[in-house]
Amino acid sequence: MFARLFQFTIDPAQWDAVEQLAEGSNGAMRTATGFQSATFYGDRESGECGSLSIWDTRENLEAFIAASTPRMQEAAAGLLKGPPHTAIAEVYEPKS
């Protein structure tokens, strides 16, 4: 499995708009091949936000990123303070 950590900063006054963005993003991920789960988080005071999503393979994760990036950029226009940061890593699950 692979994880994607997607982090960004918003103006805290835009919190409601970011919640709507998360709802749309979650809906898109839920229909994508290989999607396992997602958690969204944010700090209402600082505007630091993000998501952690889990995917079955790196290929399916990268396919989702490629397909969704144009829509995400359009939906997030004017919300983000600077470019987002994305990290992808293999998931390790301890056996005990």
C-alpha positions as CSV (number, residue, x, y, z in Angstrom):
1,M,0.0,0.0,0.0
2,F,1.0,3.6,-0.5
3,A,0.1,6.8,1.3
4,R,-0.2,10.3,0.0
5,L,0.2,13.2,2.4
6,F,-1.1,16.4,0.8
7,Q,-0.5,19.6,2.8
8,F,-1.5,23.2,2.2
9,T,-2.2,26.5,3.9
10,I,-5.3,28.6,3.6
11,D,-6.6,31.9,5.1
12,P,-8.5,30.6,8.2
13,A,-11.5,32.7,7.0
14,Q,-11.8,30.3,4.1
15,W,-12.5,27.3,6.3
16,D,-16.0,26.6,5.0
17,A,-14.7,26.6,1.4
18,V,-12.0,24.1,2.3
19,E,-14.5,21.8,3.9
20,Q,-16.5,21.8,0.7
21,L,-13.2,21.1,-1.2
22,A,-12.5,18.1,1.1
23,E,-16.0,16.8,0.5
24,G,-15.6,16.9,-3.3
25,S,-12.1,15.4,-3.1
26,N,-13.3,12.6,-0.9
27,G,-16.1,11.8,-3.3
28,A,-13.7,11.7,-6.2
29,M,-11.2,9.4,-4.4
30,R,-14.0,7.0,-3.3
31,T,-14.7,6.2,-6.9
32,A,-11.0,5.9,-7.9
33,T,-9.4,2.5,-8.6
34,G,-7.3,1.4,-5.6
35,F,-8.5,3.9,-3.1
36,Q,-8.6,2.6,0.5
37,S,-9.2,5.5,2.9
38,A,-8.7,9.2,3.5
39,T,-8.5,11.4,6.5
40,F,-8.7,15.2,6.3
41,Y,-7.3,17.6,8.9
42,G,-6.8,21.2,9.6
43,D,-6.1,23.9,12.1
44,R,-8.8,26.6,12.1
45,E,-6.4,29.2,13.6
46,S,-3.3,28.8,11.5
47,G,-5.0,27.6,8.3
48,E,-2.6,24.6,8.0
49,C,-4.6,21.8,6.3
50,G,-4.2,18.5,4.5
51,S,-5.2,15.0,3.9
52,L,-3.7,11.5,4.2
53,S,-5.0,9.0,1.7
54,I,-4.2,5.3,1.4
55,W,-4.0,3.4,-1.9
56,D,-3.4,-0.2,-2.9
57,T,-0.6,0.6,-5.4
58,R,1.6,3.5,-6.3
59,E,0.4,3.2,-9.9
60,N,-3.3,3.7,-8.9
61,L,-2.3,6.6,-6.6
62,E,-0.3,8.3,-9.4
63,A,-3.1,7.7,-11.9
64,F,-5.6,9.5,-9.5
65,I,-3.2,12.4,-9.0
66,A,-2.7,12.8,-12.8
67,A,-6.5,12.6,-13.5
68,S,-7.6,14.9,-10.6
69,T,-4.9,17.6,-10.5
70,P,-6.5,19.9,-13.1
71,R,-9.9,19.7,-11.4
72,M,-8.3,20.2,-8.0
73,Q,-6.4,23.3,-9.2
74,E,-9.5,24.8,-10.6
75,A,-11.5,24.0,-7.4
76,A,-8.8,25.4,-5.1
77,A,-8.1,28.5,-7.1
78,G,-7.9,31.5,-4.7
79,L,-8.0,29.3,-1.6
80,L,-4.4,28.2,-1.1
81,K,-1.7,30.4,0.3
82,G,1.2,29.1,-1.8
83,P,1.7,25.8,-3.5
84,P,0.7,22.6,-1.8
85,H,3.2,20.0,-0.7
86,T,2.7,16.3,-1.6
87,A,4.7,13.3,-0.3
88,I,4.2,9.7,-1.3
89,A,5.5,6.8,0.7
90,E,5.1,3.1,1.0
91,V,3.0,2.1,4.0
92,Y,4.6,-0.1,6.6
93,E,2.3,-2.0,9.0
94,P,4.0,-3.5,12.0
95,K,3.2,-7.2,12.5
96,S,2.7,-6.8,16.3
